[in-house]
């Protein structure tokens, strides 16, 4: 997924000049519809990665 923001070197955030707001709102809504926090998503992805590595090792 393409980022909707740009993280600047100083840590601040800005938006790309070609950002389409309707598309940004659709992506935000899809994320919110998951009901998961960023931390929960990371935990799930880490678990999936561990599972896939274990399966490849069999």
C-alpha positions as CSV (number, residue, x, y, z in Angstrom):
1,X,0.0,0.0,0.0
2,X,1.3,3.4,-0.8
3,X,1.8,5.8,2.1
4,X,-0.6,8.6,2.6
5,X,2.0,10.6,4.5
6,X,5.7,11.6,4.2
7,X,7.8,11.2,7.4
8,X,10.3,14.1,7.3
9,X,13.9,13.8,8.5
10,X,13.0,15.8,11.6
11,X,10.2,13.4,12.5
12,X,7.4,15.6,11.4
13,X,4.7,14.5,9.0
14,X,3.5,16.1,5.7
15,X,1.3,15.0,2.9
16,X,2.3,14.3,-0.7
17,X,1.4,17.1,-3.1
18,X,-0.5,14.6,-5.3
19,X,-2.6,13.2,-2.4
20,X,-6.2,12.4,-3.4
21,X,-8.3,13.0,-0.3
22,X,-11.1,10.6,-1.3
23,X,-8.6,7.8,-1.7
24,X,-6.9,8.7,1.6
25,X,-10.3,8.6,3.4
26,X,-11.1,5.2,1.8
27,X,-7.8,3.8,3.0
28,X,-8.3,5.2,6.5
29,X,-11.8,3.8,6.7
30,X,-10.5,0.3,5.6
31,X,-7.9,0.4,8.4
32,X,-10.5,1.6,10.9
33,X,-12.9,-1.2,9.8
34,X,-10.3,-3.8,11.0
35,X,-10.9,-2.7,14.6
36,X,-7.2,-3.2,15.2
37,X,-4.6,-0.8,16.6
38,X,-1.2,-0.4,14.8
39,X,0.4,-2.5,17.6
40,X,-2.2,-5.3,17.1
41,X,-1.5,-5.4,13.4
42,X,2.2,-5.6,14.0
43,X,1.8,-8.4,16.4
44,X,-0.3,-10.4,13.9
45,X,2.1,-9.8,11.1
46,X,5.0,-10.9,13.3
47,X,3.1,-14.0,14.3
48,X,2.4,-14.8,10.6
49,X,6.0,-14.3,9.7
50,X,7.1,-16.7,12.5
51,X,4.6,-19.2,11.3
52,X,5.7,-19.0,7.7
53,X,9.4,-19.4,8.7
54,X,8.6,-22.4,10.8
55,X,6.6,-24.0,7.9
56,X,9.5,-23.4,5.5
57,X,11.8,-25.1,7.9
58,X,9.8,-28.4,7.9
